Amino acid sequence: MSEKSVSKIKAKRFMKSLATIRDIFKRTIPLLFAAILIIIPLMLVASVLMYNAENGAQPDVFNNALSGLWRTFAGYGGAFPVTIFGKVLAVILGVLRIGLISLSIGIITAGVVIETRKKSSAEKEDKFFCPHCEENIDK
């Protein structure tokens, strides 16, 4: 077997994997978008609350409401809340940040499991599915 034919086989296998990843993301994008639409407004509200709580104690660090959002995303930078309410909000924002990442990973993982089960059941039953509408295609 020549090197060209081996590389073509490897490329074909690679393209199948990329098609699977594409299918997974096509299926999970609406769920990811919904999760982001829920978490981001919560983070914005918490950022404004953080600004209101910390601006009096640290006006140079929390000088506008978006600086509170930056602190929530970055989580570092030498600025941390000093008031009790600010510390409670920092914990809540940390949980939201972890929740956003965990929820996204969970949605993608569920998509991988569904796609894997679908392909394995199709291989067992020797069925083929349309990549666009996912209808069963008879041989």
C-alpha positions, 0 to 999 in steps of 0.5 A: 500500500502506497503512502498516498493511499494510507494518507487518503484513508487517514484523511477520510477517517479524520473527515468523518470525525469532523463531520461528527463534531459538526453534527454535535455542535449543530444539535447543541448550539440552541441549548448552549445559546439558551444557557448563555441567555440565562447566565449572562443576564444574571452575571450582569445583574450581579455585576451591577450589585457588586458595583453598588456594594463595592464602589463606596469602599473601593471607588478607584477599583470599582469605578463603573458597573462594567468593572464589576463585570470584568472582575466577575469574568477575570476573577483576579487582577489585585481587586477583591471585594472588601464588604460583606455583601461584596464577598457574598456576591463574589461567591455567587458570581463564582458559582455562576461562572462554574455553572456556565462552564459546567452546563456548557460541558454537560450539554456538549457531552450529552450531544456526544453521547446521543450522537455515539448511540445513534451511530452505534445503533445505526451500525448494528441495524445497518441503517443510514441517516440523511445528514440534513434531516436525519431521516432513515435512508434505505439501502 
